[in-house]
Amino acid sequence: MKKVDSHTHSEYSADGSVKISDMVSKAIEGGGKYLCITDHLDLDALQEYNNAPTGWTQLDLPAYERDLFSEKDKLDEFYLGFGIEAGYDENTSMEYKKIIDSKPFDAVINSVHFVEGYDVYFPDFFSGRHKNDAYRAYLKKVQKSLDVPYHYDIVGHIGYCVRNACYEDKIMHYEEFEDLLEPILKKIIELGKTLEVNTHHALCPNEEILKKYYAFGGRKISFGSDAHRGDVYKDFDKTVEMLKAIGFSGFTYFKRHKECFEKFD
């Protein structure tokens, strides 16, 4: 099979550092057929009650779009996708809708980063909190995010909060959070959305959750390296073998929001 990656970040993301042209070169060298750049559009970080990281900048969408399509024009068989990762917040929906409806995006990832004022990637969110309380607060926001009025294709990195959690056992065990995870997974299936398999740090969602998604009838999964330093297709082959063992048959990816499918060998 040819490699596809539906979640990556270039220098246009506040936490990215690699030129789009260099990412494309790495993807082609790595045996890829599809790479979607999904730079951060973080309207959530603009909300005054959210504690955005110091120096966090907003996406220059016009410059990002110009650069991406300039690189896209140079390509033949390899497909370079134009996407965004939209950071969910209750008060950003209509502005996201306006932007998403106005641009020729290939894929939109709906992600939760901020919970109760904190980006759950950082340890501050967990200070003085029990794992059960912290993870439940995160999952409740994920559940709310599924019903946004703007178009999205992919549900991003469920379990994002585990990456820098301070607990001895920081795994989001399915049985501990079944009352939230079951309706989340079933809602993703009901809405016809695609569940991302993200390999940036800890696998998100983890294998336990992916098995349940499959058992509920979920078949649409996308691969996301969440590359910020050009490490596209990170752990791709290992991840494919794990997913095949569960029963999945391939990755869903998007061109102008239209579903495409790359079958596992």
Beta strands, then each sheet from edge to edge (+ up, - down):
strand 1: 3-8
strand 2: 32-41
strand 3: 79-87
strand 4: 107-111
strand 5: 114-115
strand 6: 118-119
strand 7: 154-155
strand 8: 194-198
strand 9: 221-224
strand 10: 250-255
strand 11: 258-263
sheet 1: 1+ 2+ 3+ 4+ 7+ 8+ 9+
sheet 2: 5+ 6-
sheet 3: 10+ 11-
end
